[in-house]
Amino acid sequence: MLDFINRALKKEQNVALLVDGPNTLRKAFHLDIREIKEEVSKYGRIKIAKIYLDQYASDKLIEAMINQGFDVEITTGDVDVTMAIEGMEYMLDPTIDVLAFMTRDTDYRPVLVKAKAKGKKTIIVATDVAFSAALRNTADVVLIFKGKGNVETILNK
């Protein structure tokens, strides 16, 4: 684990950051997406930054995410399915070293387990509100955003 952190801090790793928009981008959480990208970039170069939104996302939200450097994927069905399938694709991509999921949902646990089995490092980005214990205990690194400038980092063995 220490080797992962040392290499990541040198920016040698490529990260795919996938964001479960409907589950995490809520006004009640007061998240700053720039702060999240900055924190995740400590673990490698963000090569993929993608946010998944449902068909009810406002044009302002879509524009804001594009302005923050995210590719936006609009789904007509369940965001979880699309994000999990694309997460599996990035898990198989030899140019991606780290999978970072921003979610609170245990639906992504199987992807994390498979990614780790394939030698990828995993990160979960979440808030401390209704956050899944299963995700907390599965990822290599857990980043819990508790407010502006307040991030708890958990390293799992």
N, C-alpha and C positions, 0 to 999 in steps of 0.2 A: 504494500500500500504506500509506503514512504517513497518508493521508487516512482510510483505513478504521480504522486504530488510533485516530486522533484522535477520529473520530465515535463509535467503539465505546466509548472511555473516557468519553464524555459520556452514555452509555446511550441513545443515539438509536436503536439497532438492536434488532430483535426476533430472538431466537435460538430455534431448535428444537434441543434436546439429546436425541439418541437413543442409548441405551446397549445394546450387544450383551452382555447379561448373561452367558450361558454362556462367552463368550470373554474377558471382562474381570474379572468378579467372582469371583476365586479367592483363597483365603486366602494363597496363595504370593505374591501381588502386594502385599498389605498396603495396599490403596487405601482412602482415606477419601472416601466419596461426597460429604460436605459440603464437603471441600476442593476436590473437582473442580467442584462447582457454583459455589463461590466464585470459582475461577479462570476458569471459562467466563463468569461474569457480568461479568467485566472487559471483555468484548467486546460486551456488550449485555444487554438485559433478557431473561431466560429466560422465554419465553412458553409453550413446550412443553417438558416434561421427561418423557420416556417411557423406560421400560426394558422390554426384550423378554426374556422368560424361557421356557424350555421346560417341558413338563408335569412334569418331575422337580424343579422348584424347590420348596424347602421352604416351609411356611406361615410360618416365622419370617423367611425371606428376603423373601417377598412383603410381610409386615407391615412389615419394616424399610424397604423401599423406599417403601411408601406413607407411612410416618412421615417420610421424607425429602422428601416432596412430589412423588414420581414417580407418573405413571400407569403401571400395570403391564399389559403385554400378554402373556398366556400363549399360546404357540403349541403345536400338536400336531405340527407338522412342523419344518422347518428355520427357525430364528429369522432367518437371513440374508434369506430371501425376504420375509418379512413386514416386516422393518425396511427393506429396500431399497425395497419398494413404497411404504411410508409416507414414506420419505425423498423419493421422487419427488413424492408429493402435497405435501409441505411445500416442495419446490423450486418448485412451481407456485403456491403460496399467496403472493399479493402482500403479505400482512402479515408474512411471514417474510423477514428480510434475511440471516440467517446460519444455515447448517446445521452443526451440531457433532455428529460421530459419535464415540462412545467405542467403539473396537474395535482389533483388531490384524490384521484380516482384509482381504485385497485384494478380497474380494467387493464391497466398497462403492466401489471406485475408479470404476466407470462412473457412479455417482450423483454423485460429486464432480465428475467431468468435465462432466457435463450441467448441474449446478448452477452451476458457474463460467461455462459458456457462456450461461446465462440471467441472468448478472449477480449471482448470489448469492455471498457470501463463504463460505468453508469452513474448518472447524476439525476437526482430528483430535485426540482425546484418547487417549493410550495409555500403556503402561508401556514401559520399555526392554527388556523380555523378549520375544523372538521377534516383534518389531514389523516390519511390512512396509515395505520401502524404497519400494515403489510408492506406498503411502499417504503416507509421509513426504514424498515429492517432488511430490505432487499437490495437497494442501491448501494454502490460503493461510497458515494458522497451524497449527503442530503443538505440542501441549502434552504433554510427556513427563514423567510422574510417576515419580520415582526414589526416593521415600520421603517420609515426613512432612515437609512444608515444603520439599521439594526438587523444583522444577519447572523443566525446561528448556523454553524457548520458542524455536521456530524459525519465522522469517518467510520464506516463499518468495516469490520475485518472479514 
